[in-house]
Amino acid sequence: MQSLQTLLHKVQVLNTIGSLDVPVESIAFDSRKVQAGVLFVAVRGVQADGHAFITKAAEANAVAIVCEELPVEKNSAVTYIQVKDSAEALGQMASNFYDNPSAKLKLVGVTGTNGKTTSVTLLHKLFRELGYHVGLLSTVQNQINEEIIPSTHTTPDAVTLNELLAKMVKAGCTHCFMEVSSHAMVQHRVVGLTFAGGVFTNITHDHLDYHETFDAYIKAKKSFFDMLPKGAFALVNADDKRGLVMVQNTRASIHEFSLRKATEFKARIIDNTIQGLHLEIDGNEIWCKLIGAFNAYNLLGAYGVAVLLGEDPTETLTVLSALDSAAGRFDYIVSDSQITGIIDYAHTPDALENVLNTIQQIRTPLQKVITIVGCGGNRDAAKRPVMADIACRLSDKVILTSDNPRFEEPQTILADMQKGVKPLDYKKTLSVLDRKEAINTAIMLAEPNDIILVAGKGHETYQEIQGVKYPFDDKQVLQETFQQLGK
């Protein structure tokens, strides 16, 4: 429990009506969770405006209400706080309510289009192996040491985020590695947090359904580095042309990593096979279980973070060499007839191209590549034909199928993807609406030693159709179908 006065520390308050000397038992931005002792914050969301529920919150005995616009009719038993931005205020108050837990950890945020999940997962595993108590906040799952907490968003809402960080502090964690999404930056979910460092992986077209323009998407990512404090570090991928753009206005110390340039953290790929990567990092050769050039960047970034946090370079490389990737990130199984099935979260054009280019690098001349790919509904439609074209260009056979159609008709999504299939590729392209049937078809078409890529869903264990999440695990379905077909 905290006093309202304490919670308003660092919040830009425009007006107050009522007493600030009142106890607050919890914070809510969902009016349905309001009861006596709860502070309600009216946030303007994507789906609804919290200001429409101020009266409901007051009737539910909210102790105070924070809003951008004060209601005409006010409840005398409620304290009203007018602020410039409710979402920003929520982030700062949530941090204050949980006694600023991020300041008691070495909190490192990773942002970019691709590689966020693998990077934070590698860092969590690395620092656990180095003997630390560590927290993880990722798309796949949240963790406090080895305790797994289900994840619903890439970056949780401000209240949940600070609650998790407080639990990490209580559990003795000294470090936390978290994904920072562009949505989280625009929605001010990380306001009030103290970061020890930030990492930029790369940026390509994604989430334009939300940000509308690529420039707005870039600015959202850049705003993370703009907020880093003077004592923090900003580690950026120098091989991405927007790497240094990200840190133009940062107060943090700037560091770079690269596979192509002479930078502070430098790596070279010696060999890239289905067994893993043979790398030279800062003059030291290591073998890693992860596969592909994109994972060389993820490994190098994790190495850079560890060194910047004061870890021994040699010990860090030794531990990194033994680590596995995150679930659903170039995750593969081999069937009895030696067909390799690869499951990957690749759901953007760049990610799909990276994965397929990696497969092209490690395949033998006689191995066919069969790609199963779909696109999510109610998301950026412009990438659909692009992803189909990439799949056709880098595969011997392509099966277009359903991903998470959400509230769109799956056939409409497939029709958008089919626009990217060139006439020369018609013969090698199939459209199979049912995802399970698409996997079944790919396995029937595959011969021993061929490679099947199932792209788009990775770690997800569901398909979202018309607001309902139905159980569906690409890896499980792939394994079961191999067995059923005797392959």
C-alpha positions as CSV (number, residue, x, y, z in Angstrom):
1,M,0.0,0.0,0.0
2,Q,1.3,3.5,-0.9
3,S,-0.1,7.0,-0.4
4,L,-1.5,8.8,-3.4
5,Q,1.0,11.6,-2.8
6,T,3.9,9.1,-3.1
7,L,2.6,7.6,-6.3
8,L,2.5,11.0,-8.0
9,H,6.3,11.4,-7.7
10,K,7.7,12.5,-11.1
11,V,4.2,12.5,-12.6
12,Q,3.3,15.7,-14.6
13,V,0.1,16.8,-12.7
14,L,-2.0,19.5,-14.2
15,N,-4.8,19.7,-11.6
16,T,-6.0,18.0,-8.4
17,I,-9.4,17.8,-6.8
18,G,-9.6,16.2,-3.4
19,S,-7.1,14.9,-0.9
20,L,-3.7,13.4,-1.9
21,D,-3.3,12.0,1.6
22,V,-5.2,8.8,0.9
23,P,-3.9,5.1,0.8
24,V,-3.9,3.2,-2.5
25,E,-4.1,-0.6,-2.3
26,S,-3.6,-1.2,-6.1
27,I,-3.7,0.4,-9.5
28,A,-6.0,-0.5,-12.3
29,F,-6.6,0.8,-15.9
30,D,-9.5,-1.6,-16.4
31,S,-12.6,-0.3,-14.7
32,R,-13.8,-3.9,-14.1
33,K,-11.0,-4.4,-11.6
34,V,-11.9,-1.3,-9.6
35,Q,-13.1,-1.7,-6.0
36,A,-12.5,0.2,-2.7
37,G,-8.9,1.3,-2.3
38,V,-8.1,1.0,-6.0
39,L,-6.6,3.9,-8.1
40,F,-8.2,4.0,-11.6
41,V,-6.2,5.4,-14.5
42,A,-8.2,6.3,-17.5
43,V,-6.0,5.4,-20.5
44,R,-6.9,6.0,-24.1
45,G,-6.4,2.5,-25.6
46,V,-6.6,1.1,-29.1
47,Q,-9.9,-0.6,-28.5
48,A,-11.5,1.7,-25.8
49,D,-11.0,5.0,-24.0
50,G,-10.8,4.7,-20.3
51,H,-12.3,8.1,-19.9
52,A,-15.7,6.5,-20.8
53,F,-15.5,4.4,-17.6
54,I,-14.7,7.1,-15.1
55,T,-18.2,7.3,-13.7
56,K,-18.3,3.5,-13.4
57,A,-14.9,3.5,-11.6
58,A,-16.2,6.2,-9.1
59,E,-19.4,4.1,-8.5
60,A,-17.2,1.1,-7.8
61,N,-15.6,3.1,-4.9
62,A,-12.2,4.0,-6.6
63,V,-10.1,5.9,-4.1
64,A,-8.8,8.2,-6.9
65,I,-9.1,8.6,-10.6
66,V,-6.3,9.8,-12.9
67,C,-7.3,11.2,-16.3
68,E,-6.5,13.7,-19.0
69,E,-10.0,15.2,-19.0
70,L,-11.8,15.8,-15.8
71,P,-15.5,14.7,-15.8
72,V,-18.2,17.2,-15.6
73,E,-19.9,15.4,-12.7
74,K,-17.6,14.4,-9.9
75,N,-18.0,12.2,-6.9
76,S,-17.0,14.0,-3.7
77,A,-15.6,10.8,-2.2
78,V,-13.1,10.4,-5.0
79,T,-9.9,12.3,-5.6
80,Y,-9.4,13.4,-9.2
81,I,-5.9,13.9,-10.7
82,Q,-5.7,15.6,-14.2
83,V,-2.5,14.7,-16.1
84,K,-1.1,15.5,-19.5
85,D,-0.8,11.9,-20.5
86,S,-2.5,9.1,-18.6
87,A,-0.4,6.3,-20.1
88,E,2.8,8.0,-19.1
89,A,1.4,8.6,-15.6
90,L,0.4,4.9,-15.3
91,G,3.9,3.8,-16.1
92,Q,5.5,6.2,-13.5
93,M,2.9,5.4,-10.8
94,A,3.2,1.7,-11.3
95,S,6.9,2.0,-10.9
96,N,6.4,4.1,-7.7
97,F,3.8,1.7,-6.3
98,Y,6.2,-1.2,-6.5
99,D,9.1,0.9,-5.1
100,N,10.9,1.3,-8.4
101,P,12.1,-2.3,-8.8
102,S,13.9,-1.7,-12.1
103,A,16.4,0.5,-10.2
104,K,17.4,-2.5,-8.1
105,L,18.2,-4.7,-11.1
106,K,20.5,-4.5,-14.0
107,L,17.7,-4.2,-16.5
108,V,18.6,-4.6,-20.2
109,G,16.0,-4.0,-23.0
110,V,16.3,-5.5,-26.5
111,T,14.4,-3.9,-29.4
112,G,14.3,-4.4,-33.1
113,T,12.1,-6.2,-35.7
114,N,13.8,-9.6,-35.5
115,G,16.0,-11.3,-32.9
116,K,14.5,-9.9,-29.7
117,T,13.2,-13.2,-28.3
118,T,16.4,-15.2,-29.1
119,S,18.6,-12.4,-27.7
120,V,16.9,-12.1,-24.3
121,T,16.5,-15.9,-24.0
122,L,20.3,-16.3,-24.7
123,L,21.1,-13.6,-22.1
124,H,18.8,-15.2,-19.5
125,K,20.4,-18.6,-20.0
126,L,23.9,-17.1,-20.2
127,F,23.7,-15.2,-16.9
128,R,22.0,-18.2,-15.2
129,E,24.9,-20.3,-16.2
130,L,27.3,-17.6,-15.0
131,G,25.7,-18.0,-11.5
132,Y,23.3,-15.1,-11.3
133,H,19.6,-15.0,-10.3
134,V,18.0,-13.6,-13.5
135,G,14.6,-12.5,-14.8
136,L,13.3,-12.8,-18.3
137,L,10.4,-10.9,-20.1
138,S,9.8,-12.2,-23.6
139,T,7.2,-13.0,-26.2
140,V,7.5,-16.8,-25.5
141,Q,7.4,-16.6,-21.7
142,N,8.4,-14.7,-18.6
143,Q,10.8,-16.2,-16.1
144,I,12.0,-15.5,-12.6
145,N,15.1,-17.7,-12.4
146,E,13.6,-21.1,-13.5
147,E,10.0,-20.3,-12.6
148,I,8.0,-19.9,-15.8
149,I,5.2,-17.4,-16.0
150,P,3.0,-17.4,-19.1
151,S,3.4,-14.4,-21.5
152,T,0.5,-12.7,-23.3
153,H,2.4,-9.7,-24.8
154,T,5.9,-9.0,-26.0
155,T,6.1,-6.3,-23.4
156,P,3.5,-6.5,-20.5
157,D,1.4,-3.6,-19.4
158,A,3.0,-1.1,-17.0
159,V,1.3,-2.6,-13.9
160,T,2.1,-6.2,-14.7
161,L,5.6,-5.3,-15.7
162,N,6.5,-3.6,-12.5
163,E,4.8,-6.3,-10.5
164,L,7.0,-8.9,-12.2
165,L,10.1,-6.8,-11.7
166,A,9.2,-6.5,-8.0
167,K,8.9,-10.3,-7.7
168,M,12.3,-10.7,-9.4
169,V,13.8,-8.4,-6.8
170,K,12.2,-10.3,-4.0
171,A,13.5,-13.6,-5.5
172,G,17.1,-12.1,-5.4
173,C,17.5,-11.4,-9.1
174,T,20.3,-9.1,-10.0
175,H,19.6,-9.0,-13.7
176,C,16.6,-8.9,-16.0
177,F,16.5,-9.1,-19.8
178,M,13.4,-7.9,-21.6
179,E,12.0,-7.4,-25.0
180,V,10.9,-3.9,-25.7
181,S,8.3,-3.7,-28.5
182,S,7.4,-0.7,-30.6
183,H,3.8,-0.9,-29.3
184,A,5.2,-0.7,-25.7
185,M,7.1,2.5,-26.5
186,V,4.1,4.2,-28.2
187,Q,1.9,3.1,-25.3
188,H,4.4,4.3,-22.7
189,R,4.5,0.9,-20.9
190,V,8.2,1.3,-19.9
191,V,7.9,4.8,-18.6
192,G,9.4,5.0,-15.1
193,L,11.8,2.0,-15.6
194,T,15.5,2.4,-15.1
195,F,17.5,0.6,-17.8
196,A,21.2,-0.4,-17.4
197,G,21.4,-0.8,-21.2
198,G,19.6,-1.3,-24.5
199,V,20.3,-3.4,-27.6
200,F,19.2,-2.7,-31.2
201,T,19.1,-5.8,-33.4
202,N,17.7,-4.6,-36.7
203,I,14.7,-3.0,-38.3
204,T,12.5,-4.0,-41.3
205,H,8.9,-3.4,-42.3
206,D,6.5,-4.8,-39.6
207,H,3.5,-3.7,-37.6
208,L,2.5,-1.0,-40.2
209,D,-1.1,-2.0,-39.4
210,Y,-0.5,-0.2,-36.0
211,H,2.2,2.4,-36.8
212,E,0.8,3.2,-40.3
213,T,4.1,4.4,-41.6
214,F,7.6,2.9,-41.6
215,D,9.0,6.2,-40.3
216,A,6.6,6.1,-37.3
217,Y,7.8,2.5,-36.6
218,I,11.4,3.7,-36.7
219,K,10.7,6.6,-34.4
220,A,8.9,4.2,-31.9
221,K,12.1,2.0,-31.7
222,K,14.4,5.0,-31.5
223,S,12.4,6.5,-28.6
224,F,13.7,3.6,-26.4
225,F,17.2,4.8,-26.9
226,D,16.2,8.4,-26.4
227,M,15.0,7.5,-22.9
228,L,18.1,5.6,-21.7
229,P,19.9,7.4,-18.8
230,K,23.4,8.7,-19.0
231,G,25.0,5.8,-17.1
232,A,23.5,3.2,-19.4
233,F,24.9,1.6,-22.6
234,A,23.4,1.5,-26.0
235,L,24.6,-1.5,-28.1
236,V,23.6,-1.4,-31.8
237,N,24.0,-3.6,-34.8
238,A,26.3,-1.5,-37.1
239,D,25.4,-3.7,-40.1
240,D,21.8,-2.3,-40.1
241,K,21.8,1.0,-41.9
242,R,19.6,2.5,-39.2
243,G,21.7,1.3,-36.3
244,L,23.4,4.6,-35.6
245,V,20.1,6.5,-36.3
246,M,18.7,4.8,-33.2
247,V,21.3,6.4,-31.0
248,Q,21.5,9.9,-32.5
249,N,19.9,11.5,-29.4
250,T,20.8,9.0,-26.7
251,R,22.5,10.0,-23.5
252,A,23.8,6.4,-23.1
253,S,27.3,5.4,-24.1
254,I,27.3,4.0,-27.6
255,H,28.8,0.6,-28.6
256,E,28.5,-1.3,-31.9
257,F,28.7,-5.0,-33.0
258,S,29.1,-6.3,-36.6
259,L,29.9,-9.2,-38.8
260,R,31.1,-6.9,-41.6
261,K,32.9,-3.9,-40.1
262,A,35.6,-3.2,-37.6
263,T,33.6,-2.5,-34.5
264,E,34.1,-2.9,-30.8
265,F,32.4,-6.3,-30.9
266,K,33.3,-8.2,-34.1
267,A,32.5,-11.7,-35.4
268,R,33.2,-13.8,-38.5
269,I,31.3,-16.9,-39.6
270,I,33.8,-19.6,-40.3
271,D,31.2,-22.3,-41.0
272,N,27.4,-22.6,-41.0
273,T,25.9,-26.0,-41.0
274,I,22.8,-27.8,-39.7
275,Q,24.9,-28.8,-36.7
276,G,25.5,-25.2,-35.8
277,L,27.8,-22.2,-36.2
278,H,31.6,-22.0,-36.2
279,L,32.4,-18.4,-35.3
280,E,35.4,-16.2,-34.6
281,I,34.4,-13.6,-32.0
282,D,37.0,-11.0,-31.0
283,G,39.8,-13.3,-32.1
284,N,38.5,-16.4,-30.3
285,E,37.0,-19.4,-32.2
286,I,33.8,-21.1,-30.8
287,W,31.3,-23.6,-31.9
288,C,27.6,-22.8,-31.2
289,K,24.5,-24.9,-31.4
290,L,22.5,-22.1,-33.1
291,I,22.3,-22.0,-36.9
292,G,22.4,-19.2,-39.4
293,A,23.9,-15.7,-39.9
294,F,21.0,-14.1,-38.1
295,N,21.9,-16.1,-35.0
296,A,25.5,-15.1,-35.3
297,Y,24.2,-11.5,-34.7
298,N,22.1,-12.7,-31.8
299,L,25.1,-14.5,-30.2
300,L,27.4,-11.5,-30.8
301,G,24.9,-9.1,-29.3
302,A,24.6,-11.3,-26.2
303,Y,28.4,-11.4,-25.9
304,G,28.6,-7.7,-26.2
305,V,26.0,-7.2,-23.4
306,A,27.8,-9.5,-21.1
307,V,31.1,-7.8,-21.6
308,L,29.5,-4.4,-21.1
309,L,28.0,-5.7,-17.8
310,G,31.5,-6.6,-16.6
311,E,31.6,-10.3,-17.4
312,D,34.8,-12.1,-18.5
313,P,35.0,-12.4,-22.3
314,T,36.5,-15.9,-22.3
315,E,34.0,-17.4,-19.8
316,T,31.1,-15.7,-21.6
317,L,32.1,-17.3,-24.9
318,T,32.6,-20.7,-23.3
319,V,29.0,-20.6,-21.9
320,L,27.5,-19.2,-25.1
321,S,28.9,-22.1,-27.1
322,A,26.7,-24.6,-25.2
323,L,23.4,-22.7,-25.3
324,D,20.2,-23.6,-27.2
325,S,18.0,-21.0,-28.9
326,A,14.5,-19.9,-27.8
327,A,11.5,-22.2,-28.6
328,G,10.2,-21.8,-32.1
329,R,13.3,-20.1,-33.4
330,F,15.0,-22.3,-36.1
331,D,13.8,-25.2,-34.0
332,Y,14.2,-28.5,-35.9
333,I,13.4,-32.2,-35.8
334,V,14.6,-35.0,-38.0
335,S,12.2,-37.8,-39.0
336,D,12.9,-41.5,-39.3
337,S,13.4,-41.1,-43.1
338,Q,15.8,-38.2,-42.5
339,I,13.4,-35.4,-43.5
340,T,14.3,-32.2,-41.6
341,G,11.4,-30.2,-40.3
342,I,12.2,-26.7,-39.2
343,I,9.8,-24.6,-37.1
344,D,10.4,-20.8,-37.1
345,Y,8.5,-17.8,-35.9
346,A,9.4,-15.9,-39.2
347,H,6.3,-13.8,-39.7
348,T,7.9,-10.8,-41.5
349,P,9.5,-10.7,-45.0
350,D,13.0,-10.1,-43.6
351,A,12.7,-12.9,-41.1
352,L,11.4,-15.4,-43.7
353,E,14.2,-14.4,-46.1
354,N,16.8,-14.8,-43.3
355,V,15.6,-18.3,-42.5
356,L,15.3,-19.5,-46.1
357,N,18.7,-18.0,-46.9
358,T,20.2,-19.9,-44.0
359,I,18.5,-23.1,-45.2
360,Q,20.0,-22.5,-48.7
361,Q,23.4,-22.1,-47.1
362,I,23.3,-25.4,-45.2
363,R,21.3,-27.6,-47.7
364,T,23.0,-30.1,-50.0
365,P,22.4,-29.9,-53.8
366,L,20.0,-32.8,-53.8
367,Q,17.8,-31.6,-50.9
368,K,14.5,-30.0,-51.8
369,V,13.2,-27.2,-49.7
370,I,9.4,-27.2,-49.1
371,T,8.1,-24.1,-47.3
372,I,4.7,-23.8,-45.5
373,V,3.8,-20.1,-44.9
374,G,0.8,-18.0,-44.0
375,C,0.2,-14.5,-42.8
376,G,-1.8,-13.2,-39.8
377,G,-5.2,-11.6,-40.1
378,N,-5.9,-8.0,-39.1
379,R,-2.3,-7.1,-39.6
380,D,-0.2,-5.4,-42.2
381,A,-1.6,-6.7,-45.5
382,A,1.2,-5.2,-47.6
383,K,3.7,-7.9,-46.5
384,R,1.5,-10.8,-47.7
385,P,2.5,-10.9,-51.4
386,V,6.1,-10.0,-50.5
387,M,6.3,-13.1,-48.2
388,A,4.8,-15.3,-50.9
389,D,7.3,-14.1,-53.4
390,I,10.2,-14.7,-51.0
391,A,9.0,-18.2,-50.3
392,C,8.8,-19.0,-54.0
393,R,12.2,-17.5,-54.8
394,L,14.0,-19.5,-52.1
395,S,12.0,-22.8,-52.1
396,D,11.5,-25.7,-54.4
397,K,7.9,-26.1,-53.4
398,V,5.6,-23.6,-51.5
399,I,2.4,-24.3,-49.6
400,L,0.4,-21.1,-48.7
401,T,-1.8,-21.7,-45.7
402,S,-3.6,-20.2,-42.8
403,D,-1.7,-18.6,-39.9
404,N,-3.8,-16.7,-37.3
405,P,-6.6,-15.4,-39.4
406,R,-8.1,-13.6,-36.3
407,F,-11.2,-11.8,-37.6
408,E,-10.4,-12.0,-41.3
409,E,-11.5,-14.6,-43.8
410,P,-8.5,-17.0,-44.3
411,Q,-9.3,-17.2,-48.1
412,T,-8.9,-13.4,-48.3
413,I,-5.4,-13.6,-46.7
414,L,-4.4,-16.4,-49.1
415,A,-5.7,-14.4,-52.1
416,D,-3.5,-11.4,-51.0
417,M,-0.5,-13.8,-50.8
418,Q,-1.2,-15.3,-54.2
419,K,-0.8,-11.9,-55.7
420,G,3.0,-12.2,-55.0
421,V,3.3,-15.5,-56.8
422,K,4.9,-14.9,-60.3
423,P,3.6,-16.9,-63.3
424,L,6.8,-18.9,-63.4
425,D,6.1,-20.1,-59.9
426,Y,2.5,-21.2,-60.3
427,K,3.5,-24.9,-60.8
428,K,5.4,-25.1,-57.6
429,T,2.9,-23.3,-55.4
430,L,-0.1,-24.8,-53.7
431,S,-2.8,-23.2,-51.5
432,V,-4.1,-25.4,-48.6
433,L,-6.4,-23.5,-46.3
434,D,-6.2,-25.9,-43.4
435,R,-2.8,-25.6,-41.6
436,K,-2.7,-29.2,-40.5
437,E,-3.6,-30.4,-44.0
438,A,-0.8,-28.1,-45.3
439,I,1.7,-29.8,-43.1
440,N,0.4,-33.2,-44.1
441,T,0.7,-32.3,-47.8
442,A,4.3,-31.1,-47.3
443,I,5.3,-34.3,-45.7
444,M,3.7,-36.4,-48.4
445,L,5.6,-34.4,-51.0
446,A,8.9,-34.7,-49.2
447,E,11.5,-37.3,-49.9
448,P,14.3,-38.6,-47.6
449,N,16.8,-35.8,-46.7
450,D,14.4,-33.0,-47.9
451,I,13.8,-29.9,-45.7
452,I,10.4,-28.7,-44.6
453,L,10.1,-25.2,-43.2
454,V,6.9,-24.4,-41.2
455,A,7.0,-20.6,-40.9
456,G,5.0,-18.0,-39.0
457,K,3.9,-19.4,-35.7
458,G,7.1,-20.7,-34.0
459,H,6.5,-21.1,-30.3
460,E,2.7,-20.4,-30.4
461,T,0.5,-23.3,-29.4
462,Y,-2.8,-22.0,-30.8
463,Q,-4.5,-20.7,-33.9
464,E,-6.6,-17.6,-33.4
465,I,-9.9,-17.7,-35.4
466,Q,-12.8,-15.3,-34.9
467,G,-11.6,-14.4,-31.4
468,V,-11.1,-18.0,-30.3
469,K,-7.7,-19.6,-29.7
470,Y,-7.8,-23.2,-30.8
471,P,-4.9,-25.6,-29.8
472,F,-2.3,-25.8,-32.5
473,D,1.4,-26.5,-32.1
474,D,3.4,-26.6,-35.4
475,K,6.1,-28.7,-33.9
476,Q,3.7,-31.2,-32.3
477,V,1.6,-31.5,-35.5
478,L,4.8,-32.0,-37.6
479,Q,6.1,-34.8,-35.3
480,E,2.7,-36.5,-35.1
481,T,2.2,-36.4,-38.9
482,F,5.7,-37.8,-39.5
483,Q,4.7,-40.8,-37.4
484,Q,1.3,-41.2,-38.9
485,L,2.7,-41.2,-42.5
486,G,5.6,-43.4,-41.5
487,K,8.1,-40.9,-42.6
